Amino acid sequence: MIQIENHLGTIEISQDYFAYLVGNAASSCYGVAGMVKSGARQGIRSLISRRTYADDGVRVRSQGDKLIIDLHICVIFGVNISAIAKSIVNKVRYTVEQATGLEVKKVNVFVDGMKTE
């Protein structure tokens, strides 16, 4: 749970909302074939339900009043990975900062796989 305090009171935003927001922003970038499940929680959840979720491959944590976002992605073969990573970082940072007003300290992009079309 992320908490923001201002002169009007306290705002609480769930980790699931952030993961959904970030997952959709990253998945829509050119060259991203999909998100890769990361961590035991997402692995167990996928075994039980056999579905894909928007927050697969996303981990959001806070450090002070800033956010750190980890993304695990699969890219399409033949595209420039550096360009994809820069595009994802910019889009995710912009989307989160515009939707929540919180500052993103860092976006880490991990390329865990590659798919051919």
mmCIF file of the C-alpha atoms, coordinates in Angstrom:
data_MODEL
# 
_entry.id   MODEL 
# 
loop_
_atom_site.group_PDB 
_atom_site.id 
_atom_site.type_symbol 
_atom_site.label_atom_id 
_atom_site.label_alt_id 
_atom_site.label_comp_id 
_atom_site.label_asym_id 
_atom_site.label_entity_id 
_atom_site.label_seq_id 
_atom_site.pdbx_PDB_ins_code 
_atom_site.Cartn_x 
_atom_site.Cartn_y 
_atom_site.Cartn_z 
_atom_site.occupancy 
_atom_site.B_iso_or_equiv 
_atom_site.pdbx_formal_charge 
_atom_site.auth_seq_id 
_atom_site.auth_comp_id 
_atom_site.auth_asym_id 
_atom_site.auth_atom_id 
_atom_site.pdbx_PDB_model_num 
ATOM 1   C CA . MET A 1 1   ? 0.000  0.000   0.000   1.00 0.00 ? 1   MET A CA 1 
ATOM 2   C CA . ILE A 1 2   ? 1.383  3.412   -1.009  1.00 0.00 ? 2   ILE A CA 1 
ATOM 3   C CA . GLN A 1 3   ? 0.326  6.295   1.218   1.00 0.00 ? 3   GLN A CA 1 
ATOM 4   C CA . ILE A 1 4   ? 0.413  9.961   0.237   1.00 0.00 ? 4   ILE A CA 1 
ATOM 5   C CA . GLU A 1 5   ? -0.298 12.637  2.798   1.00 0.00 ? 5   GLU A CA 1 
ATOM 6   C CA . ASN A 1 6   ? -1.308 16.168  1.848   1.00 0.00 ? 6   ASN A CA 1 
ATOM 7   C CA . HIS A 1 7   ? -3.223 19.056  3.394   1.00 0.00 ? 7   HIS A CA 1 
ATOM 8   C CA . LEU A 1 8   ? -6.552 17.375  2.591   1.00 0.00 ? 8   LEU A CA 1 
ATOM 9   C CA . GLY A 1 9   ? -5.744 14.032  4.228   1.00 0.00 ? 9   GLY A CA 1 
ATOM 10  C CA . THR A 1 10  ? -4.210 10.658  3.373   1.00 0.00 ? 10  THR A CA 1 
ATOM 11  C CA . ILE A 1 11  ? -4.474 8.905   0.021   1.00 0.00 ? 11  ILE A CA 1 
ATOM 12  C CA . GLU A 1 12  ? -3.822 5.172   -0.145  1.00 0.00 ? 12  GLU A CA 1 
ATOM 13  C CA . ILE A 1 13  ? -3.131 3.419   -3.447  1.00 0.00 ? 13  ILE A CA 1 
ATOM 14  C CA . SER A 1 14  ? -2.844 -0.369  -3.610  1.00 0.00 ? 14  SER A CA 1 
ATOM 15  C CA . GLN A 1 15  ? 0.149  -2.238  -5.023  1.00 0.00 ? 15  GLN A CA 1 
ATOM 16  C CA . ASP A 1 16  ? -2.226 -4.083  -7.368  1.00 0.00 ? 16  ASP A CA 1 
ATOM 17  C CA . TYR A 1 17  ? -3.363 -0.825  -8.970  1.00 0.00 ? 17  TYR A CA 1 
ATOM 18  C CA . PHE A 1 18  ? 0.229  0.254   -9.591  1.00 0.00 ? 18  PHE A CA 1 
ATOM 19  C CA . ALA A 1 19  ? 1.145  -3.131  -11.028 1.00 0.00 ? 19  ALA A CA 1 
ATOM 20  C CA . TYR A 1 20  ? -1.904 -3.052  -13.343 1.00 0.00 ? 20  TYR A CA 1 
ATOM 21  C CA . LEU A 1 21  ? -1.114 0.517   -14.470 1.00 0.00 ? 21  LEU A CA 1 
ATOM 22  C CA . VAL A 1 22  ? 2.556  -0.260  -15.136 1.00 0.00 ? 22  VAL A CA 1 
ATOM 23  C CA . GLY A 1 23  ? 1.826  -3.610  -16.803 1.00 0.00 ? 23  GLY A CA 1 
ATOM 24  C CA . ASN A 1 24  ? -0.566 -2.041  -19.297 1.00 0.00 ? 24  ASN A CA 1 
ATOM 25  C CA . ALA A 1 25  ? 1.849  0.816   -20.079 1.00 0.00 ? 25  ALA A CA 1 
ATOM 26  C CA . ALA A 1 26  ? 4.791  -1.540  -20.662 1.00 0.00 ? 26  ALA A CA 1 
ATOM 27  C CA . SER A 1 27  ? 2.822  -4.102  -22.678 1.00 0.00 ? 27  SER A CA 1 
ATOM 28  C CA . SER A 1 28  ? 1.627  -1.464  -25.119 1.00 0.00 ? 28  SER A CA 1 
ATOM 29  C CA . CYS A 1 29  ? 5.178  -0.421  -26.118 1.00 0.00 ? 29  CYS A CA 1 
ATOM 30  C CA . TYR A 1 30  ? 6.452  -1.439  -29.550 1.00 0.00 ? 30  TYR A CA 1 
ATOM 31  C CA . GLY A 1 31  ? 8.634  -4.545  -29.500 1.00 0.00 ? 31  GLY A CA 1 
ATOM 32  C CA . VAL A 1 32  ? 7.283  -5.995  -26.259 1.00 0.00 ? 32  VAL A CA 1 
ATOM 33  C CA . ALA A 1 33  ? 5.984  -9.514  -26.885 1.00 0.00 ? 33  ALA A CA 1 
ATOM 34  C CA . GLY A 1 34  ? 4.658  -9.814  -23.350 1.00 0.00 ? 34  GLY A CA 1 
ATOM 35  C CA . MET A 1 35  ? 5.393  -9.725  -19.688 1.00 0.00 ? 35  MET A CA 1 
ATOM 36  C CA . VAL A 1 36  ? 7.232  -12.571 -17.945 1.00 0.00 ? 36  VAL A CA 1 
ATOM 37  C CA . LYS A 1 37  ? 6.088  -13.795 -14.543 1.00 0.00 ? 37  LYS A CA 1 
ATOM 38  C CA . SER A 1 38  ? 8.526  -12.897 -11.785 1.00 0.00 ? 38  SER A CA 1 
ATOM 39  C CA . GLY A 1 39  ? 8.608  -14.120 -8.248  1.00 0.00 ? 39  GLY A CA 1 
ATOM 40  C CA . ALA A 1 40  ? 7.010  -17.015 -6.437  1.00 0.00 ? 40  ALA A CA 1 
ATOM 41  C CA . ARG A 1 41  ? 3.655  -15.277 -5.917  1.00 0.00 ? 41  ARG A CA 1 
ATOM 42  C CA . GLN A 1 42  ? 3.053  -14.748 -9.638  1.00 0.00 ? 42  GLN A CA 1 
ATOM 43  C CA . GLY A 1 43  ? 4.281  -18.261 -10.463 1.00 0.00 ? 43  GLY A CA 1 
ATOM 44  C CA . ILE A 1 44  ? 1.934  -19.927 -7.992  1.00 0.00 ? 44  ILE A CA 1 
ATOM 45  C CA . ARG A 1 45  ? -0.959 -17.734 -9.080  1.00 0.00 ? 45  ARG A CA 1 
ATOM 46  C CA . SER A 1 46  ? -0.446 -18.739 -12.728 1.00 0.00 ? 46  SER A CA 1 
ATOM 47  C CA . LEU A 1 47  ? -0.373 -22.445 -11.823 1.00 0.00 ? 47  LEU A CA 1 
ATOM 48  C CA . ILE A 1 48  ? -3.650 -22.158 -9.945  1.00 0.00 ? 48  ILE A CA 1 
ATOM 49  C CA . SER A 1 49  ? -5.652 -19.991 -12.350 1.00 0.00 ? 49  SER A CA 1 
ATOM 50  C CA . ARG A 1 50  ? -3.997 -20.609 -15.762 1.00 0.00 ? 50  ARG A CA 1 
ATOM 51  C CA . ARG A 1 51  ? -4.708 -16.993 -16.807 1.00 0.00 ? 51  ARG A CA 1 
ATOM 52  C CA . THR A 1 52  ? -2.553 -14.026 -17.627 1.00 0.00 ? 52  THR A CA 1 
ATOM 53  C CA . TYR A 1 53  ? -2.760 -10.912 -15.507 1.00 0.00 ? 53  TYR A CA 1 
ATOM 54  C CA . ALA A 1 54  ? -1.850 -7.305  -16.278 1.00 0.00 ? 54  ALA A CA 1 
ATOM 55  C CA . ASP A 1 55  ? 0.574  -7.246  -13.362 1.00 0.00 ? 55  ASP A CA 1 
ATOM 56  C CA . ASP A 1 56  ? 2.640  -10.241 -14.508 1.00 0.00 ? 56  ASP A CA 1 
ATOM 57  C CA . GLY A 1 57  ? 6.319  -9.323  -14.410 1.00 0.00 ? 57  GLY A CA 1 
ATOM 58  C CA . VAL A 1 58  ? 5.761  -6.110  -12.443 1.00 0.00 ? 58  VAL A CA 1 
ATOM 59  C CA . ARG A 1 59  ? 7.073  -5.235  -8.996  1.00 0.00 ? 59  ARG A CA 1 
ATOM 60  C CA . VAL A 1 60  ? 6.482  -1.790  -7.489  1.00 0.00 ? 60  VAL A CA 1 
ATOM 61  C CA . ARG A 1 61  ? 8.081  -0.694  -4.244  1.00 0.00 ? 61  ARG A CA 1 
ATOM 62  C CA . SER A 1 62  ? 8.529  2.621   -2.516  1.00 0.00 ? 62  SER A CA 1 
ATOM 63  C CA . GLN A 1 63  ? 11.700 4.175   -1.197  1.00 0.00 ? 63  GLN A CA 1 
ATOM 64  C CA . GLY A 1 64  ? 10.831 7.207   0.850   1.00 0.00 ? 64  GLY A CA 1 
ATOM 65  C CA . ASP A 1 65  ? 8.322  9.175   -1.195  1.00 0.00 ? 65  ASP A CA 1 
ATOM 66  C CA . LYS A 1 66  ? 9.543  7.827   -4.563  1.00 0.00 ? 66  LYS A CA 1 
ATOM 67  C CA . LEU A 1 67  ? 8.765  4.619   -6.452  1.00 0.00 ? 67  LEU A CA 1 
ATOM 68  C CA . ILE A 1 68  ? 11.070 1.958   -7.853  1.00 0.00 ? 68  ILE A CA 1 
ATOM 69  C CA . ILE A 1 69  ? 9.566  -0.227  -10.583 1.00 0.00 ? 69  ILE A CA 1 
ATOM 70  C CA . ASP A 1 70  ? 10.955 -3.567  -11.804 1.00 0.00 ? 70  ASP A CA 1 
ATOM 71  C CA . LEU A 1 71  ? 9.681  -4.985  -15.107 1.00 0.00 ? 71  LEU A CA 1 
ATOM 72  C CA . HIS A 1 72  ? 10.350 -8.431  -16.563 1.00 0.00 ? 72  HIS A CA 1 
ATOM 73  C CA . ILE A 1 73  ? 9.569  -8.521  -20.285 1.00 0.00 ? 73  ILE A CA 1 
ATOM 74  C CA . CYS A 1 74  ? 9.834  -10.689 -23.367 1.00 0.00 ? 74  CYS A CA 1 
ATOM 75  C CA . VAL A 1 75  ? 10.802 -8.920  -26.609 1.00 0.00 ? 75  VAL A CA 1 
ATOM 76  C CA . ILE A 1 76  ? 10.245 -9.649  -30.286 1.00 0.00 ? 76  ILE A CA 1 
ATOM 77  C CA . PHE A 1 77  ? 13.289 -11.053 -32.086 1.00 0.00 ? 77  PHE A CA 1 
ATOM 78  C CA . GLY A 1 78  ? 15.140 -8.552  -34.267 1.00 0.00 ? 78  GLY A CA 1 
ATOM 79  C CA . VAL A 1 79  ? 14.194 -5.310  -32.520 1.00 0.00 ? 79  VAL A CA 1 
ATOM 80  C CA . ASN A 1 80  ? 16.647 -3.010  -30.800 1.00 0.00 ? 80  ASN A CA 1 
ATOM 81  C CA . ILE A 1 81  ? 16.513 -3.946  -27.106 1.00 0.00 ? 81  ILE A CA 1 
ATOM 82  C CA . SER A 1 82  ? 18.095 -0.687  -25.975 1.00 0.00 ? 82  SER A CA 1 
ATOM 83  C CA . ALA A 1 83  ? 15.468 1.356   -27.810 1.00 0.00 ? 83  ALA A CA 1 
ATOM 84  C CA . ILE A 1 84  ? 12.664 -0.783  -26.370 1.00 0.00 ? 84  ILE A CA 1 
ATOM 85  C CA . ALA A 1 85  ? 14.008 -0.365  -22.832 1.00 0.00 ? 85  ALA A CA 1 
ATOM 86  C CA . LYS A 1 86  ? 14.284 3.417   -23.185 1.00 0.00 ? 86  LYS A CA 1 
ATOM 87  C CA . SER A 1 87  ? 10.761 3.602   -24.588 1.00 0.00 ? 87  SER A CA 1 
ATOM 88  C CA . ILE A 1 88  ? 9.374  1.514   -21.721 1.00 0.00 ? 88  ILE A CA 1 
ATOM 89  C CA . VAL A 1 89  ? 11.174 3.578   -19.079 1.00 0.00 ? 89  VAL A CA 1 
ATOM 90  C CA . ASN A 1 90  ? 9.822  6.845   -20.510 1.00 0.00 ? 90  ASN A CA 1 
ATOM 91  C CA . LYS A 1 91  ? 6.262  5.598   -20.988 1.00 0.00 ? 91  LYS A CA 1 
ATOM 92  C CA . VAL A 1 92  ? 6.001  3.918   -17.585 1.00 0.00 ? 92  VAL A CA 1 
ATOM 93  C CA . ARG A 1 93  ? 7.484  6.925   -15.776 1.00 0.00 ? 93  ARG A CA 1 
ATOM 94  C CA . TYR A 1 94  ? 5.128  9.339   -17.560 1.00 0.00 ? 94  TYR A CA 1 
ATOM 95  C CA . THR A 1 95  ? 2.045  7.135   -17.034 1.00 0.00 ? 95  THR A CA 1 
ATOM 96  C CA . VAL A 1 96  ? 2.638  6.607   -13.320 1.00 0.00 ? 96  VAL A CA 1 
ATOM 97  C CA . GLU A 1 97  ? 3.530  10.226  -12.593 1.00 0.00 ? 97  GLU A CA 1 
ATOM 98  C CA . GLN A 1 98  ? 0.489  11.524  -14.484 1.00 0.00 ? 98  GLN A CA 1 
ATOM 99  C CA . ALA A 1 99  ? -1.951 9.021   -12.966 1.00 0.00 ? 99  ALA A CA 1 
ATOM 100 C CA . THR A 1 100 ? -0.794 9.246   -9.352  1.00 0.00 ? 100 THR A CA 1 
ATOM 101 C CA . GLY A 1 101 ? 1.296  12.378  -8.882  1.00 0.00 ? 101 GLY A CA 1 
ATOM 102 C CA . LEU A 1 102 ? 4.076  10.292  -7.327  1.00 0.00 ? 102 LEU A CA 1 
ATOM 103 C CA . GLU A 1 103 ? 7.664  10.612  -8.497  1.00 0.00 ? 103 GLU A CA 1 
ATOM 104 C CA . VAL A 1 104 ? 9.301  7.550   -10.059 1.00 0.00 ? 104 VAL A CA 1 
ATOM 105 C CA . LYS A 1 105 ? 12.901 7.229   -8.919  1.00 0.00 ? 105 LYS A CA 1 
ATOM 106 C CA . LYS A 1 106 ? 13.897 4.314   -11.122 1.00 0.00 ? 106 LYS A CA 1 
ATOM 107 C CA . VAL A 1 107 ? 12.476 1.892   -13.693 1.00 0.00 ? 107 VAL A CA 1 
ATOM 108 C CA . ASN A 1 108 ? 14.464 -1.328  -14.079 1.00 0.00 ? 108 ASN A CA 1 
ATOM 109 C CA . VAL A 1 109 ? 13.767 -3.331  -17.250 1.00 0.00 ? 109 VAL A CA 1 
ATOM 110 C CA . PHE A 1 110 ? 14.844 -6.991  -17.316 1.00 0.00 ? 110 PHE A CA 1 
ATOM 111 C CA . VAL A 1 111 ? 14.642 -8.809  -20.660 1.00 0.00 ? 111 VAL A CA 1 
ATOM 112 C CA . ASP A 1 112 ? 13.883 -12.422 -19.700 1.00 0.00 ? 112 ASP A CA 1 
ATOM 113 C CA . GLY A 1 113 ? 12.964 -13.821 -23.091 1.00 0.00 ? 113 GLY A CA 1 
ATOM 114 C CA . MET A 1 114 ? 12.681 -13.366 -26.832 1.00 0.00 ? 114 MET A CA 1 
ATOM 115 C CA . LYS A 1 115 ? 9.955  -14.498 -29.242 1.00 0.00 ? 115 LYS A CA 1 
ATOM 116 C CA . THR A 1 116 ? 9.894  -14.795 -32.997 1.00 0.00 ? 116 THR A CA 1 
ATOM 117 C CA . GLU A 1 117 ? 6.828  -13.521 -34.808 1.00 0.00 ? 117 GLU A CA 1 
# 
